Amino acid sequence: MHMVRSGSIDGYERAVLQLGGNPQPIMQRAGISSAQLRQPDALLSYEKMADLLDLTAITCQQTAFALFLAARQNPLVVIGELAVSSGQQPTLQESMRFTNKHMRIHATGVHLELLTQGQYTECQLQFDFSNAYGLTQLIQLSVAQLFNAVSAMETGGSRSVSIHLRQAPPLPETPVPEVFKRRLVFNSHFDGIKVPQAWMSREPKVDSALMREHFQARMQLLENAYPNDLQAQVRYIIGNLLASSECTVGRVSAALGLHQRVLQKRLQQQGVSFRQLLQVTRKDIAQQLLQHGHMSVTDLALNLGYSEVAVFSRHFKQWTGCSPRQWRQRVSVVRDS
């Protein structure tokens, strides 16, 4: 099963209501609940989300539903920490490469490939799975979100970016958001966006207003979910940063709006260190994924921020007394008995 952050469909229920539909029966049919959408970093089945989007397009009779949804989304909510980290890379090309390398922070089963064609670079999205509808709406949404993310970097103005879809164009009477309309190329040879090659060496300039909105929303989320619980807030942010190579006390303190030394002092007053919280979070996530998922030990180590599988295995044995494979076998026997 492939997974994706629920932030990918941020605003879904509101969008369906705006179109005069009822999102609840559609979500029930797709096997997704409203509770799963309340936290943008919660994980959803990618396949179920794809089905949800296609069922919604059919129910609401809107073949461009995913474009309608994408036009109302904040890229930083949609992609979360991956967008924040990729926007801090030295060039747009490095930003794209960073995104592809650490895509698992956001989703599994999707890849970004860069191909230079003359004066343009094609940023192609590819999926490892499909559904009965050919992922029509999921591809629309993902490509539009990629367009939004690049446009938010203000590299050179979104008018120079074109949106490419292999699918046929919608019927003439189908409403398409103005932000995308003049940039859409249907029946293309790829799904993705085309960016001027000259942009790839430029420094990304993330929209400061979007960044402030993202941090404010995240702080509100943390306060609502873990009121007055600093350790829980720190562990939540650690969990979202682990899959990147940037899960440091500096990044976590910045995400909380605190100076690094202030965070360390507050944790010290509570009798715990950042390193201890890091290891506890790694242990909990490792056990959860080993018990309920099919991820390889190598991929699990990478998702936990380890550069070497041997180091992860050594730490896991210190935590549990056995190797990751042995632990998975034991819980599997208990579960099946």
N, C-alpha and C positions, 0 to 999 in steps of 0.2 A: 504494500500500500504506500502511495506517495502522499506526503503531507505538505500543507501550506498554512501560513499564518492567516488567521481570520481577518486581519486588517486588510487583506486583499480585496474583500468585498465590503469594506467600510461604507456605510450609507445604503446598503442593499434594501433594507426594509423601507426606509424613507423613500427611496427611488421607486419602489413598486407602488407605494401608496400614492405618490405623485402621478403615476400613470393610471390611477383608479383601480388598482388591483389589491388583493389581499395576500400579503406575503406568507402568512402562517400555513395555509394548506399546501402551498408550493414547497415550503421548507420541510413540512412533514413528509411529503411525498419523496423528497430527495434525501431524507434522513438527517437533517440538520436542524438544530433547535436555536431559539433566540439566545439562550444562555451561552451558547458557544461563540456568539458574535460580540459579547459584551467586553471581552478583553482582546485587543488586537493581536496580542502575542500568543493567544491560545492556538493550538494546532487543529486543523480540519483535514479530513480526507480530501486530497486534491481531486480525486475522481468524483466524489459526491458534490464538491463545489462546482465542477464542470457540468454535472447533470442539473444542478440547481439553476445555473445560468441559462442553460438551454430550455429547461422547462418553463422558466420565467418568460423567456422570449416568446415561446409558443402561447402560454396562457395570456400574456398581456398583448399578444399580436404586435410585438415590436421586434423586428428582426435585427435592429441595431440597439437592442437593450443594453448590451455591455458597453457600447460607446456612450450611451446616455448616462450610465452609472459612472464610468471613468471620468467624464467631464465634470463630475461633482465631487471628486475625491482630492484629498491632500496627499501628494506623493510621499511625504514623510510618515504619514499614518499607514499608508498602503505597504510600504517597504520597510518601515521602522529603522532599526539600528543599521541595517545594510545601507540604507540611503545616507544616513549620517556619516558613516565611515567612508563610503565610496566618494562622497562629496569632498572629503579632505585629502584626496589623492592629488599629486602634482599636475596631472594632465587628464583630459577627458578619456584618452585611451587607457591610461592606468586605472581610471575610475571604472571603466567598462570591464577591464581584466579583473580588477578586484571584485566586482560584482559577480562575475562568472565563477571565480575561484571560491567565493564564500556564499554562493547562492543558497547553500543548505541552511543558512541562517533564516532565510525567508521561505524556501520551498525545496522539495526534492522532486526530481523528475522533469526539470526544465533546465535548459542550457542556453547560454548566450554566445554566439560565435561572431567574430568580426572578420569581414572580408572586404578588402580594398578593391574597388572597381573604378579605375580612372580617377576622377577628382572627388569621388564619394566613397564613404565607408558604409557597407551594409551591416547593420546590427541585427543578426538573425536569431529568432527564438525557435527552439526546437524542444519538443516534448517526447518523453519516453512512454507515453500512454495515449489512449484515445477513448472515445465513448461512442454510443450509437449515433450521435449527431456530428461526429468528426471534430469535436471540441470547438465548434463554430463560435460560440459566445466567449469561451475561455480565451481563445486566441485573440478575438476582438479586444477583450478586456486587457490582456497582458501586453499587447502591442501598444494600445492607447496609454497604458500606465508607463511603458518605457518611454513613449513620447513625452508624457507629462514630466517624468523624472529628468530627462535631458533638458527640456524647456525650463524647468525650475532652476537649472544650473546657470541659466542666463549666459551661455557661452557665446551665442551670436545671434540670438533671436530665433524663435521657433518657426518663422516663415521660411527658413532655409531647410527645414526638416520635412521629409515626406513619410507618410505612414503607408506601409505595404501589407496587403492581405492577399493570400492565394484564393480566397473564396470570392464568389461572384458578388457583384454589387446588389444592395437591397433594392426593392421596388422603388420607383421614382417618388411615390407618395410617402415613403418611410422617412420620418424626421431624423436628421442626423445633426448632432451638436455643431454649432458654427465653428467652435475651436478646432474641430477635426475636418470639417467638410471639404475645404479647399486643399487639404493635404493628403487626402485618401487616394490610394492607387489600388484598385481591385484587380483580380485576375493576375496578380503579380507572380513572380517566380519564387518569392519567399515571404515569410511572415516576420515583420520587424519594421525597423525604420532606416531611412537612408540619411546620413549626415555628411556635410562637406568634409573632405579629408583634411582640409586646413584646420578644422576645429579640433582634431584629435590631439594636437600638441598644445592646445590652450589650457589654461588653468580653470577648473570649474569654479563658478561663483554661485554658491548656494543662496537662494532667496532668504534673506535674514528674517523676513516676516513669517515665512513658512516655518523656519527653524524655531522661532519663538513660540509659534502656535503648537508645534510638535512637543516642545519641552513642557509647555504649560499643560497640555493635554495629558502627557505622561505623568507629571507630578500630581495632577488631579486623580488620575487612575490609581497611582500608588497610595495616595492618601485615603481614597475610598476603599481600596482593597486591604490595605494594611495600616490603619490609623495608629499613629504614634508607635509604630514598630519598625525601628530603623534597620534591624537585622533582616527582617523579612523583605524590606524594600531593597536592601543591598543584594540579597540573594536573588530577588526577582531580576534585577538588572544584570547580575552575573550570568544568570541563566540565558539571557538574551544575547550576551556578548561572547559567550564561551566559544562558539563555532568560528569566530574570527580570531585573529592573532592579536587583538587589542583589548583583551579582558584584563585591564590593569586597575589598580586602585585610583589612578588618575582619571581614567575614563569613567569609572563608576561614580567617583565623587563629583565629576563634572555633570553627569547625568542627574545627580541629586541636587545640583545647584550649590554644592558645598566646596570649600577649599579642601585639598587632599589632607592637610594636617588636621583640619577640623573634623573630618570624617574619622580619621584614625584615632583622634583623641576621644571622640564620642564612643567609638567601639571599645576602646580601651577601658573607659569608665564602666562599660557593661560587661567587662571581663572576657572579651573576645577580640580576635584580630581579623583583619581582612583575609589573611591566608587561611585561617581556620574556616571562615565562611565559604571561601572558594572551594576548599576541599570537601566540605559537607555538601555543598551544592553539586559538585561533580559526582560524589558518591550517590546522592539521591537520584540524579538524572540517569546515571549509568545503570543503576538497579531497575529503574522504571523502564528504560529502553531494552534492557536485556530480558526483562520479564514479559513485556507486552509487544515488543517489536521483533523484526527480523534483520536488523542492521548488523553488519559484520563487525567484529571487534576492531578491525582497522578503521572503519568508518566511524565507529563510536568514539574511538580515541581522538580522531580529527575533530569530531563535533564537540568534544569536551576541551578542545584547545591544546591537546598534546601533539607535539611534533614527532614523537616516537611512540610506537605501540608498546614497546618494552617498558617505558616509563609508566604508562597508564596501567599496564598489567601489574607492575610492581606495587603501585599505589593501591590498586584494587585489592590485591592480596593482603596488604597491610590493613585495609578497612574491613575485609570480610573473612580473611583466613584462607581464601581459595582464589583461583584464577577466574577471569570473566567467563570463560567457557564452562568451567566446572560449576560456577554459580548458576549460569543459565540452565545447565542440565539438571541441577538439583531442584530449582523452582519449577521446571517443566514437569518433572516427575511428581512433585507435590500437587501441581495444578491438575494433572491428568489422573491422579489416583482417586 
